[in-house]
Amino acid sequence: MKIALVCPYNMFERAGGVHQVIIHLHDGLVKKGHVVKIITPKPAGFKGRIPEDYILLGTSRTFNGGFGTVGNWGMEFGGSEIEAVLKKEKFDVINFHEPWAPMLAWQMLGYSTAAHVGTFHANLVDSVAAKSWVNMFIRYGRGIGNKMHVITAVSPAPAGLLISKASKKAEKEQAANIRYIPNGIDLDIYKPVKKKLPLNGPGTKTIVFVGRLEKRKGVEWLIKAYVLLAAKMPNTYLIIAGEGGQLDSLEEQVRSTKLRNVHFTGYVDDEEKRRLMGNADLVCSPALFGESFGIVLIEAMAMGTPVIGGNNLGYINVLSGHGRLGLVDPKATGDFANRLGVFLTDEELAKSFRHWALGEVKKYDYRKIVDQYEAAYKDALARWRVQQHLNGGNAKNEKGFWKTKRRLSLRRQPG
């Protein structure tokens, strides 16, 4: 098959969850003999060499979504550029990642005659600000689900957006048949270290957080819990690895509470992240909301390190079964501190959690994830062929219909 992987975000930023999935899908599908292109917006001011198998459409710019995170996505651009690319490439399947995000999928669907797979990643249903943002674009996003031959989601959390917005019978039926394909991990890279080396010397215990420093990640609540923990266990350390807009306020929080043994590392690359996770006594990700899955959780699990995570809509799908021991309400400071202490001192609990985690994480091996996407593409292509047969084999009629509908919707934009 000839496959396009469409990312509405700037693929040249430091890789987030969607970026990682797309990169691993590309590599895995190419190894299986498919021809794969990554379509992404061009970053503002980009002058570098376009990587092999990349197609840049339109431009992107940074946004602040107003719900505790920032990002960089594509803006509207000329349809002739899209039409020329699709005519040249003749894709069998186009996999739109985050098809609701402006503007790439919305515009491409007006010109595409390929089989379509829509993959939902982001959880935009558990905060008021996120819901308001979605409602701003609902009139343009309505009907995208009907243009997908197969819909996938990384967990029920992002699928909730499509399900909640389905209004017509056809949309509801499509939403009811969502295929869940989780995020993955490279188990050849993420695996237990041969010998753990205490990050802060013999006789110490270290908690590690890795992620963006933004409000929804709950780091301020981790620090509050650590204040109580450190009073009882002064030989514990907290390493906070990452960067983001909340860095200054978090550093001030540490100073104001006169905490010792707290270290901010700034951004860490993958190798350093694995070193920290692999040698930590506990990895903690107390995210409050906006999580659809929890890659950081399975990374730590694969390295044999116990994990504590916030009980948000995404993490509860990863820390299931025995893993529920690792779920906390980050704002319940006393209980949160107690859970940190128990995980750091109860060796039997830690051993039991590691045993569960190393078995559980096997289902997230990227080789299995790529197989699931490949099956979804084959299914979409089969449904597309049936659709073409019912349409008399004339894909141009359907293409013209969607181009006209898209143009009419754009004319109705406010302002």
N, C-alpha and C positions, 0 to 999 in steps of 0.2 A: 504494500500500500504506500501511497504518497500522502504524508500526514503533515498538517500544519498545527503547531501548538501556539495558541494566541495568548499573550500576556498583556493586559491593559496597563500594567505598571512598568516602570523603567527597569529593564533587566540588567542595567549596568550599575545599579546601586548594590550595596552590600546585600548579599542574598538573604531574603526572608523566606517564609514557608512556601509561598507560591513559586518563587524563583527556584528554590531547591527542587520542588516537584518537577517543574518543567525541564530543568537541566538533567535530572536523573532519567526522566522519561525519554528525552532526546537520546541520551547515550545508550539506554537500555534498548530502545526500539531500533536504533541504528545497528546495534549488535545482532538483533534478530533479523536483519536484512531489509528493513523498511527505509524509505527515503523520508527524512524528517527535516522540516524547517521551523525555526522559532520566529514568530512575528511579534514585534514589540515597538512601542513608540521610540522615536529618536530623542535622546535627552537634549534639553536646551543647550546650545553652544557646542554640541558634539562635533568633533573634528577628527576623531581617531579612525582607525581602520575597522570596517565592519567585520565582525567575526564570521568565520565560515558557518554556513547554514543559518545565518540570521538575515531577516528581512526587516528593515526599519520603515514603518508607516507613520506619517504624521509626526507630531512632537509631543513632549510631555512636560508637565510642570508640577512643582511641589504644591501640595494642598494640606490644609489642617482641617480634618473632618469634624472637629468639635466634639469628639467622643473619646478623647484620651490618647490619640495616636496621630501620626502624620504619615504621608505617603507621597508617591509621585506617579501620576497616571496620564493617559493620553488625552489630547484635546481633539476637537473636530477638525477634519481636513478634507481635501477634495476627493470626490468619488472617482474621478478618472484615474487617480493613482491606484486605488483599490482594484478597480476594474482591470487595469493593465496587469497588475501582479497576479490576480486570480486567473486571468486569461492565459498568462505565460506559464504559471506553475501547474495548473490543472490538478488540484488536490483531490484525492479520493475522500479524505476525511479532514474536517477542521475541528479541533478541540478548543473551544472557547473557555479559558479559565477566567472565572469571575465575569460571566457574561453580562451581569447587571451594571458593572462599573463602566462609566463613560470613558471613551466614546467608541472604542475600537470595534467591539462586537456589534454594537447597534448599527454602525455604518457598514461593516463587512457583510452582515446578513442581507443587506439590500442588494448585493451583487453576487453572492455565492450561490452556486448550484451543486455544491458538494454535500456529502453527508455531514451532519452536525452533531457534536457531542458538547454539552455544556457542563462544566465542572464548577461547583460552588465551594468556596473555601471560607470566606469571611462570615463570622457570626455577627449579624447586625440586628438581633432581636432582643437583646437583654439590657439595653440602655435606652433611655428616652431620647437622647441626642441622636443615637444611631437610627432609631425609628423615624425621627423627623427628617434625617438626611435621606433615607430611603424614599419617604413619601414625596420628596422633591422631584424624584426621577421616575416615579411609578408610572406616569402616563406614557413615558417613552420606553420603559422596560416591559410594560404590559405586552404580552404576546411573544416575548422572546422564548419562553418555555415551549410554546407550540412550534417554534422553528427548530427545536432540538429533536433529533431522532432518538437520542439517549441522553438522560440527565444523570450525572453523578454528583456526589457530595462527599466530603471527607468525614463527615459525621452528621448526626441528626441536627446539630446546632445550626450550621449554615443552611441546611435543607428547610429549616423552619421559616426562613424568609420566603422561599418560593411557595411553600404550603400555605402560609398565612395570607399571601397576596393573590392566590388563585381564586378567581371569581366564576369563570365559566366552567361548564361541565368538562370540556376537553382539557382545560388547564388543571382541574382537580384530578382528573384521571392520570395526567402526566405526572403531577406532583406525587401521586400515590405510588408511582412506579420508579421512584428514585433509586439508583444503584449506589450503595455506599462503598467507596474505595478509600481506605484511610491513607494518610500520609505515610511515608516510608523512611527507612534508614539503611545505610550501608553497613551491614554487620561485619564486613571484612575490615572496616575502619573503627567502628564503635564496638569495642569489646573490652572485657576486664583487663586491667593492667596486670602484668606478671607478679609484681610485688608493690603493694601500696606503700607510699612514702608520705608520712604525715606532712601536710603542707606548712605547718608551723612548729615543727619539731616534736620530739618524743613527749608523750604524756598530754598532748593537746588534742582537741576535737575541733574540726573546721566545718562550717556550713558555707555552701557556695550558692550564690545566685548568678545566673547568666541570662542576660536579656536586655531589651531596651529599657531605659530609665524614663518611663512615662507613667502617668497616674494609674492607668488601668492595670499595670503590672503589680501593684500592691507592695512595692518595696518599703514604703514608709511604715506599713503595718508590720512587715518583717522586722524592721528596726525597733519598733515599739515592743514587739514580743522578745526581741533579743535583749532589750534592757532588763526585762524580768529574768531571762535565762542567765545572763551574765552575772547577775547578783548572786545566783546560787551556784553557778558553774564558771568561775573566773578563768578557767583554763580553756574556754571556748573562743573561737575566732569566727568572724564573719567576713567573707570576701564577696564583694559586689562587683561583678564584671559586666561592663556594658557602658553605653553612652546614651544620651538623650536629654530632653529639655528639663527633666526633673533633677539633674545632677546637682546643681547648686543648692536647691532646697534640701536635698537628702544629706549633703555634706553639712549643711547648717544644722539639720536635725541631730546629726551625730555629735557635732560640737556642743550644741546646747544641752545635750544630755550627758556630756563629759564621758562618752563611751570610749573605751580603749579596745584594741584588738579588732577594729573595723577598718577594712582596707578597700578603697575604690581603685580598680585597675584600669578603668577606661575600656575602650574596645579591645577585645582579644580575638585573634584569628582562630581557625578551627583546631590547629595543633595545640595551642595554649588552652583552649576550651576543653579539649579532651584530657589534657594533663590535670586541669583543675577538677573536672568531674571525676576522673578516674581515681584521684587520690583524696577526694573529699570524704568526710564521714557521712555527709548528708547534703543532698541538693534540694534547694527549696525554691519554688516558683509560685508565690502567693497571689497569682493574678485574680483580679476581682471580677472582670467581665470582658466581653469582646473576644474570648478565645473560642476557636472552632475545633481545635484538636489538642495540640500540646507536643510538638516535636521535641522540645527541650526535655520533656518527661521521658520519652522513649530513648533519647540519647543517653540520659543518666542510667536508665534501667539497663540498657545494653552494656554499660560499663560496670554493672554490678554494684551500683551505689544506690542506697535507699533514697526515696523521693517523698517530699511533702509538697502538695499543690493545693491551690485554692479550689473550693468546690464550685467552680463555674460550669456553665453549660458544655464547654468543650472538654475540660479535664475529666469530668465524670465518665466520659466514654473511654478514656485511657486507663484511669485508675479505677477499674471495675473489679468485681470479685474480691480476692484477697487484697488487691491494691487500694480498696476503699479505706484501709487503715491510714493511708497517706493523705486523705482529703481533710482539709480544715476550712473553717470560716476565718479568713485572715483578720477580720475586724473583732473577733472574740479573742482579745489579746491574751487573757489568762490561759484559756484553753490552748491557744496557738503555742504559747511558750511551753506549756506542759508537754504538748506533743513533740516539740523539738527536743526537749529534755529526755523524754522516753526513748525516742529513736536514737539518741546519742549514747544512752547508757544501757539499754536493754539489748545485749548481744544476741539473744535468742530471737527477739523480734526482728532485728536487723538481718540476721541470717535467713529467717523465714521470708522476709520481704525480698531479699536478693534472689532466693530460689524461685519465688513466684515470678519476679521480673524477668529473669534470664529465660524462663520458659515462655512467658507471655510475649516477649518482644520478638520472638521468631516469626510471628505472623506479619510483622511490619518490614521484613526483609524486602528491599527494593526489587529484587528479582521477582518476587510474588506480586508486588504492586504493579510492575510493568506488565506482567501477564494479565492482570485484571483489566488494565486499561486497553491492552491489545484486544481482549475479548469484547470490550465495550465498543471499540472501533469497528470490529467485524460485525457486531450486531447492528450498529448504526448503519453501516453500508448495506447490509441485507435489507433493513427497513427502507432505506433510501431507494433501493432497486424496486421494491414492491410499490413504493409511492410513484416512482417513474412509470411503472407499468400501468398503474391506475390512471395516471395523467396522460397516457398515450405516448410515453417516452419523450415528452416535450418539456425539458427542464426550463426552457426559455420563458414559457408562460408563467411558471411559478416565480422565476426571477423577476420578471416585469411587474408582477403583482406586488412583491415585497419592496421593490424599488419605489413604486408609486406610493405605497402606504408609508414608507419611511419619509419621503419628501413631504407628504401632507402633514405628518406629525411634526416635522421640523418647522413647517410654516406656522404651526399653532403655538410655537414656543412663546412665552411671555416676553414682552419688551421688543 
